[in-house]
Amino acid sequence: MKIAILGGTGHEGPGLALRWAQAGHEVIIGSRQEEKARRTAARLNERLGRPLIVGMHNEDAARAGEVAVLTVPYAAQNALLTALRPALQGKLLIVTTVALRPPKVARVYIPPEGSAAEQAQTVLGETVRVVAAFQNVGAHALEDLSQPVACDVLVCGKRKADKAIAIQLAESLGTRGIDAGPLVNSKAVEAMTSVLIGINIRYHVPAAGLRITGI
């Protein structure tokens, strides 16, 4: 797939870009500053040993990608999506963002819309197909290519075909995607991120994750 990672120069984006590029996908890193996106892409390509990732302005990346993946902090989400709404029309947007309220990021925060993903759907309208996924996968786990991603990816969304794409992308990371139901369920998945952050802090570990048993 051709994947546009919007806001991809932050914590989560580079690790996703590395693993998806390594798996054979065409990856575009997007940023508000095109030069920053290009620098990040060059750094990641150096790690990969091949020029597999390109950097673009967020709007150009959104237009070029077959699938868009949002990896910005919650505070920046609405402004970016409002600006990118024309470029994202008719596309699938996978939202990895979690509604957090710093500095108390280990406490669950439920926004009025229910979740960051539901908020994204409200901002973009129904002509953009929003799926929530990858909220519980830590950046540290993604960037360490010497280790497998040792957690499952819970996927929430309205359409089964869209969730199947996110599940396929989870498998490209070397892990398992699980259909976790409609988009309204994303509030529970996002909330678990705050729980996991608290576990990381209390147990002094870098990347606590979730496994679904019985499947």
N, C-alpha and C positions, 0 to 999 in steps of 0.2 A: 504494500500500500504506500501511497504518498501521504505522509503524516506531517501536519503542521502543528508544532508545539508552541502555543501562544503564551508569551511571557516565559519563554523557555530558558532564560539565562539565570533563573533563581535557584532555589534549592532542589526542587523535584525534577525540573525539565532536563537538566544535563544527564542524569542517570537514565531516565526513560529514553532519551535520544541515543545514548551509548548502546543500550541493550537492543533497541529496535533496529538501529543501523547494523549492529553485529548480526542480527537475525535476517538481514536482507531487505528491510524496508527502506524506502527513500524518505529521509528525514529532513525537515526544515525547522530550524530554530528561529522563532520570532521574538522580537523585542521592540519597545518603543524607539530604541536607538539602533538603527541598522548596523552601525559600526560595532556596537557591543555584541549584537547577534553574530556578526562575522568573526569577531575575536573568540567568542565562545565556541563556535563551530570549528575554528582552526585548532583550538586547544583540545577539543574532543577528537578531532581527526588525528591529531598527533598521538593520542592514546591508542586509537584504533589502528594506526599505521597505514590508513587509506583515507582518501578524501570522500567520505560517504555522507557527510552532513553539510548543509549549506545554511547560511544565516541571512535573514531578510527582516525588513520592517514587519511588524505584526499584521498590518493590513494586507501586504503583499503575500505573506505566508498564508493568511486565512483564505485568500482567493486561490492560491496555488494548490493547497492541500486537498486531497480527497476526503480525509478525515481530519478534524481539528481537535486538539487536546488543550484544555485550559489549565495552566499550572501557576497562575498568579496568586498572591495572598488575597484573602477574603476582602480586605479593605480596598483593594484595587480592582476587584472583579466588575462591579457595576459600570464604572467609568469606561473600562476597556471594552466590555461587551456592547455598551451603547454606541461607542465609536465604530465597532466592527460589525454591527448588526447588518448593514447592507452586504458586506463581504461574506457573511455566514449564511445568508438565505439559501434554503434548500439543502444545507449540509448537515452532517452528523457532527455534533460537538460533544466530546467526552469531558466532563467536568471532574477534575481531581481536587478542586478547592474544598477546604473545610471551613465552616463558619467558626472562627476562633476570635476571642476578645482578649488580646494581650493586656497586661502581663499574665493573666490567669488562664493560660492555654491548657492547663490540665483539668479545667472545669468545663463541663458541657455547656455550650451556648446554643440555643435553638432560636434562629431568627424568625421574624413574623411570618415569612413565607414557608417556614418549616426546615429548609436546608439551603445551602449555597446553590445546589443544583436546581432546586425548585425556583429559587430566586433568579437564576440564569434563564430558566424557561420563561418566567414572567417578563424579564427584560427583553428577550429576543423574540418572543411570540411563537406560535405553534408551527410556523414554517421552518424553524430550526429544530432538528431532532436532538434533544438533550438526553444524554445518558450520564449517570454518575458511576465512577469507577476509580480505583487506585488510591482512594483516600487513606487506606490503612497500610500502605507500603512506604516505608521510610526512605528518605533520600540516601542515607548511609548504605542501606542494603542494595539500592539500585546502582550506586556508583562503584561498589566493590565487585568488579567483574570476576574476581577469583573465587567468589562464593555464589551459590545459587540463591535466588530470592525465596526465602523459606517462609512464605505465608501465602494464603489464598487471596484472591481479589474478588470482592463482592460487587456485583454489577446490578444497578437499578435503572429502569427505564420503561417507557410506554410500549415500545415496539420490540418484539422478540428478535427480529432481524437485526436491529441496531445493537441490541445487547449481545447478539452473536458475534458482531464485529469486535466489540470490546473484549469479549471472552477470548477471541482469537488473538488479540493483541496481548492479553495477559499470558497466553500460552507462548507467545513470542519472547516474553521475558524469561521464560523457563519455569513458570509457575502455573497455577490453575485458576481459571475464572469460574465463578459461581453465579448463576442467575438468582438474584436476591429479590426479585419481584418488581413492582411498579416504582416510579420515581418517588412517590410519597415515602417509600421505605428508606430513601437515602438519608433521611434525618437520623435514623438509627445507626446507619453505617458511619456517617460523619461524626456522630456523637462518640462512637467507639474510638475515634482518633484521639480525642482528649483523654479517654481512659488509658490508651496505650502510651501517650506522652507521660502521664503520671506514673505508669509502670516503669517506663525507661528511667525516670528520675529516681524513683524509690529503690529500684533494684540495680541501678548503675549499669544499664545495658543500652546499646545504641539504637536498637531497632526491634522492639517487641512487635509481634504480628499475630494474625489470626489464622487458625486452621479449622475448617469445617469437617467434622467427623461423620461417619455413617454413609457417605456417598461412595 
